[in-house]
Amino acid sequence: MLLGKLFRPFIENRPVCVMARGILERLFDPKRIDDLFAETAQAGYTRKLHFSTLVSLMGDVVLGVQPSVHAAFQALEEKEAAVTLTAVYNKLDRVESVVSAALVRDAAEQAASVIDALGARQESWLPGYRCRVLDGNHLSATEHRLEELRTTWAAPLPGKILVVLNQEQMLAEEVFLTEDGHAQERSLLDATLQSVRAKDLWIADRNFCTLKFLCGIARRLGYFLIRQHGTVKGRLVGRRRKVARCPTGMVYEQGIELRDPETGDFVTYRRITVELDQATRDGDYEIHLLSNVPANAADALTLAALYRKRWTIETMFQEITATLQCEIQTLGYPKAALFAFCLALVAYNAVSLLKAALRSEHGAVIVNETVSGYYLNLEIRGTYDGMMIAIPERHWKVFRTLSVTELASVLKKIASHLSLSRYRKHPRGPKKPPPKKAAYANGGHVSTFRLLNRNE
């Protein structure tokens, strides 16, 4: 094995931690990150504080190794802390969005090559197409620490982000950022269009349904499955045809004619309607899906089922929110908040690579259905500090120099020591409707003791 004897006790007893730390060492290689900064930064520069040091510092905060930026700064070795804390915050305030986005893209590219070397891609939702799920995340309000925020009670919003999830590799492969917390997600669609490739299948909610986006995807030889927004009007063509029932309702299909705003040409797409047995949380009993996927590639029932899988990206957002500090409330600077969220996505990609190694060794069905990301993260946090004391930093540098094939082989070998039962999921049953609550005036309270004992 390519790793020394020093790693053996942890490989045998805490293999997940070794895999996670090794992958992060690879993705956060200082030289690669500094080179990436030099290539992508438009106005930023480096004097005393290298960008890789800033990434390492914020990475410890996002991963939960350090509770705050100040604590992470104090933990830096003296040779790295050649600047003041103020300089660190000033640097965070100037991290350009293009640099943050490049970090996510680079980590996804590195992880993708190893996943392919492991032969651990997920089965495609629609064979012959690259399914890419698009969704946005509104960064939560920060504290009022900045001087400009101290005179308002309003919640300060540091920005928004669109994330593209690659379904087969389960990687966040693209992000599109805006520092304006009040900006519409649609304002980022022009930039998103530039990443469309032939045979992509874009799956998204109605917030992203615009004529320009739909027709732009089609012009780039891509495909879409997007819920129709009420503002997108078209002319229905042909008769509506009943297809079959799906788990949530009855499925119908009809053609719809739309006008391409760029060329002025009229194009006909498929309109799939699902009459729901139960209303959505918005009270809708009927949803319409627009698609240009050929009928011989996927029928209406298949596309209706495929759209339901869009919630996979919501699971990703929930996972990084529950297990990582992706939204740091003390960071009021929009650039810093977006930078932290992008580092959380890099960490998510690292976990996706870790899970791919587990799938390669233990089988995709077992890992996908039984392994909990929460318990994986819990063990990493609990063992990380002690492992880094037992295995000094210099020994981990070997992960930077391994070839893609060697890294895949090492990860698979370490994964063979893992007992999946330690990390099994505990799925909950169906949610029950909440009971009616007694009305109390604002600020009212009750005694828990009295409530528990009132019938005795």
N, C-alpha and C positions, 0 to 999 in steps of 0.2 A: 504494500500500500504506500501511496505517496506521502502520507502524513506520518510524523514521527511518533515515538512511543509515548510522548507527553500527552498526546490526544487520546490514547487508548482507553483510560478509565471513563472519560466522558463519552466516547463513542459507544462503549458498551452499556453505560447506564443512563446517559442523557443525549442520545444521538440527535434529537431534534435541535437542541441548542447548538451543537457543533455545526449542523447543516445550516442553520439560520445565520450564525456568525460568519461562516465561510462564504455564504452567498452575499451577505452585506459587504464583506471585505472586497468581494469581486465588483459589486455594483458601485461601491463608494471608493474605488481606487483613486487616491489623491491625484496622481499624474493625469489620469484620464479625465477627471473632473476639471482640473485646472486647464487642460487643453480644450475641453468642451466650452468652458467659460471664455477662453481667448477667441474661440471660433464664433460664438454666438452673441456675446455681449456687444451692444451697440454704443453705449456710453460709459459702462463700468470699466474700472481699471483695478490693478492690484499694486499695492505698495508694500505694506508690512503684513496685512492680513490676507492670506491666500483664500480663494473661494472654497477650496477643498476643506480648509479648517472651519469655515463657516458652515459648510454642509455637515461636517462631522459633529460640530457643536449642536446644531439644530436637530440633527438626526437623533442624538441622545435624548433630546426633549420629546420629540415626536414618538420615539420608541418607548418612552416612559423610564429610560435609564436615569434621567435627571428630571426633577420636578419643574424646573423653570430655566429660562435663558440665563439668569444670574447664577444659578447653581451649576449649570453646564460650563459657564465661563470660569468659575472658580476651580472646576475640576480639570481644566486644561493644564497640561504640563507647562512649566515655566518657559521652555523654548518656544512653545506655540503661543503663549499669552504675551506676545510682544506689543500688544496694543491695549487700550483701555476698554472698559465695558461700554462707555459712550461710543467709541469707535465701532464696536460690534453692532450696537443698535443702529448707528448711522448706516452701516453696511447693509443691515437687514432692510432698512428703509429704501435702499437703492437697488435691490435685486430685481432686475428687469424680468418682465413676464416671459419674454422669449427665452431667457436662460432657465427659468423654472420649468417651462414646457419642454425644453430640450433635455432636462434631467430625466423627466418621465419617459420621453421617447427613447433616450439612450438606454435606460434601464430595461425597457420593454424589448428593445432589439437584442440586448445581451441575453436576457432571460429566454427569449424566443429561440435563439440558436441552440441553447442548452436543452430546452424542452424537446426540440426536434431531434437532437442527438440522443436523448433518452427514449425517443419514440413514444412520447406521452401526451400527444395532442388528444383533446376530447373529440368524441365523435361529432361530426358537423350536424347542426340542426337541419340543414338542407344541403345534401350532397351536391357538390359542384359550385357552391357559393361560399364566400367568406362572410359569415354573419358578424356584423359590427353593431353593437347596441349603443345608442346615443342617449345621454341624459345629462341634466344639469344639477348642480348643487349650489344652494345659496349659503354662503358662509355665515355662521351665526354671529350675532352682535358681540362686539368686544367691550371691554371696560372703557371708562372715560378717562384714560390716563394721559392722552395727548392734550396739550393745552387748548387746542381748537375744539375739543370735545367736552370740555368741562363746563361750558355755559349752556348745555342742552340736556334735557331729560330724555330726548329721543334715543332710541337704540342705534348705535353707529354700526353700519354694515360695511365690512371691508372688501366685498367683491363677490363675483360669481365665477363659476367654472363649469365648462362642458367637458365631459369625459367620454371617450370612445373605448368600449370594452370589446376586445377580440375574443369571440366566444370559444374558439377551438383551443386557444392557449390560456384563456382566462387571465388576460393581461390588460391593464389600462395602458393602451398603446399611444393614445393621443390625448392632449388636453388643449382647451382654448379658454383663455382667461380675460377677464375684464375687472378693473379696479373699481368700477362704478357699481355700488351695491344696488342702485335703483335701475340699472340697465336691464333691458329685456334679454332673455336668452337668445332670442332671434337675432339680436345684433351681432352675434358671433357666428351666424350660419354662413356668411360669405367666406370667412376663414376656414370653416369646416369643409366647405365644398372643395377647397383646394386639395384635400386629402383623399377624395373619392377616387377609387381605382376600378378598373373593369372587373366585373364579376363580384364586386362587393354587394352585400345585401344589408341595407341600413334599416334598422328597426328602432322606432322612436314613438313617443307619445304625441298627442295633437299639438303641444306647444311648438313643435318643430315642423308643423305642416304649413308650408307656404308654397305658392306656385313656383317661385324662383328656386327653392330648394329641391322640390320634387323634380321639376324639369331639368335642373342643373345636374342632378344625379343621373338622370336618364341620358343626357347629352354626353356624359363622361363614361357611358356604357356600364353604369352601375344600376343597382336595383333597390327598391325601397318597399317597406311595409310600415306605413305610418297611419296612425288614426287621423281621420279627417277632422279638421277644425271648422267651426261654424262659419268663419270668414272666407273659406275656400269654396267658391261657388262653381258649379259646372252644370252641364246639360246631361241628364241621364239618357242613355241610349239603350234600345232593346228592352225586353221585358225582364222584370226581376224574377229570378229562378230560385226556387227552394232547393237547397242542397241536401242537408241532413242536420241532425242534432249534434252538438258538441257538449261537453260537460257543463257548460254555463248557459246554453240556450240553443235556439234554432238559427241556422246559418243560411243566408241568402247571397246571391251574387247578381251583379248587374254592371254594365259598362257605364263609364262616365267620361264626358268630353271636357277637357280643360284647355285653356289657351296659354301657351308658353309666353311669359312676359318678355323674354329676350328676343325671340324670333317672330312672335305673333302668330305662329302656326298652331293649329288645333291638334291635340293628341288625345287618344282614347286610352284610358287605363281601366283597371279592374276595381270595382267597388264591392267590398265584401261587408255584409251587414250581419250583425249578431243581435238577435232579439233576446235579451237576457231574462232569465228566470227571476233574478233578484237585481235590484237597482244597484248601480255603482254608488260610491260614497258621495258623488255629486248629484245623485238622484236620477241618473240616466238609465232608461230601460232598453236603450238601443244604441249601439256604437257602430260606426262605419270605418272600415279600413281601406285605404287606398294602396294599390300595388301595381307595379309593372312586371312582376314575375310571370313568365309565360304559364299558361294553364297546363301545358304538358310537363312542366317542371314541378308544379305544386297546385293541387286543387284548393278550393276555397276552405275546405275543412282543415287542410294542413296549414294554411296560412293563418287561420283563426287560432289554431293551437300554438303556432309559432309566435304569434303576437303575445300570448300569455307569458311566454318565457322572457319577455322584456324585463320582468321583475328581477331577473338575475342581477342587473346592475344596481337595483335598489338594495339587494343583499350585500353587494360590494360596499356601497356607501355605509350601510348599517355596520358591517364588519370593521371597517377602519374607524368608524366613530366609537364603537364599543371597545376596541382593543388598542387603539392608538390615540395620541393627543394630536388629532389632525386639525382641530380648531382651537388655537391657544388664545384665550380671552384677553390675556394681557398684551397681545400684539395688536395694537390699534392701526399700525401702518398697513395699508392695503397690500403693498408689495410683499411685506413680511408675512402677512396672513396667507396669501396665495402661495408663497414659497413653502411655508410649513405644510400646507395641504398637499402640494406636489411631492414633498418628501414622504408624506404618508402614503401616497400612491406608489412611490418607489418601493416602500416597505411592503405594500400589498403585492407588488410584482415579485418581490423576494419570496413571500409566502406562497405565491402561485407556483414559483419554480420549485420550492420545497415540496408542495403537494404533488407536483408532476413527478418528482423523484420517487415519492411514495407510490404513485400510480404505476410507475414503471416496475417497481419491485413487488408490490402487493396486489396489483390489479385495480383497474379504474372503478369498477362497480363497488368494490369494498370500500375504497378510500372516499369516493364521492358520497356514498350513502351513510357511512359510519363515522368518519373523522371530523371532529369539531375544531374549527379554527380558533375558537375561544380557548380551548384547553391546550392547544399547541402554544398559543401566545402566553398563556398563564405559566407554563413550564419554562419558556424562554426567559420571562421576566424573573422568575424565582431562582434560576440557576446562573444567569448571565454574569452577575457581578463576581461571584465566587470563581466561575470558570475563567474570567479574564485575569484574576489574580493568580490562579494556578497555571494558566497558559499565557505568558506575556505577549504583548502586542506583536513583537517581531516574528513570532512563530506563525502568525496568521497570514503573513504576506505571501506565503506559498500559494494561496488561492488566487492571487492576482496574476501569477505567472503560468498557471495551468492552461493547457489548450482546452478548447470547448469539449473535445472528446474525453480528455483526462478529467475535467471537472464533472462531466456527466457520469463517468465511471466511479469517481470518488463519492459523489452524492448517492448513487445507487447502492454502493457498498455500505455506506453509513446507514442508509435506510433499511438495510436488511437486519440491523440490530434493534429495530424499533418494534415495540409491542403496541399494536393499534388499540388494544382494549383500554389503554391508559387515556386515550383521547376520544372516546366514543361520544357520539351525539346523544342527547336526551330530548327527542322531539316531544313537544307538548301536544295535547289534544286540541280539538276545535275550540275556538273562543266562545265563551258564554256571554250572552247579552248582559250588560251591567245592571245591577238592581237599581230601582228608584231610590233616590236619596231624600232624606228629610230636608226641608228648606231651613237654612240658617241665615241670619243677617251676616253681612260682611264682617269678618273678624270674630265670628262666633266660634265656640269651642265646646268640646264634650270631654268627659272623663272616660278614658278607655276602661278603667277598672269598673266603673259603674255600668257601662254598656255590657261588659262581659258577665257581670253578676246580677243583672237586673231581673232575671227570671228565677233566681234561686230563692 
